[in-house]
Amino acid sequence: MSQKELVRELQKIRREKRLKSKKTEPSTVTLQ
């Protein structure tokens, strides 16, 4: 994987975590 692809994946994960944290309880955010 290239650097750009890694960054893209990280951003995707962060976005998903943020969405989950809004919908569900905060405990899901602590799971990494």
C-alpha positions in Angstrom: 0.0 0.0 0.0 1.1 3.5 -0.8 1.1 6.4 1.7 -1.9 8.0 0.0 -4.0 4.8 0.2 -3.1 4.4 3.9 -4.2 8.0 4.6 -7.4 7.4 2.7 -8.2 4.3 4.8 -7.5 6.1 8.1 -9.8 8.9 7.1 -12.5 6.4 6.2 -12.2 4.6 9.5 -12.3 7.9 11.4 -15.4 9.0 9.6 -17.1 5.7 10.3 -16.2 5.9 14.0 -17.6 9.4 14.2 -20.9 8.3 12.6 -21.1 5.3 15.0 -20.4 7.5 18.0 -23.3 9.7 17.1 -25.7 6.8 16.6 -24.6 4.5 19.4 -23.2 4.8 22.9 -19.7 6.2 23.4 -18.3 2.8 24.3 -18.1 1.7 20.7 -15.6 4.6 20.0 -13.1 3.3 22.5 -12.7 0.1 20.5 -10.0 0.6 18.0 
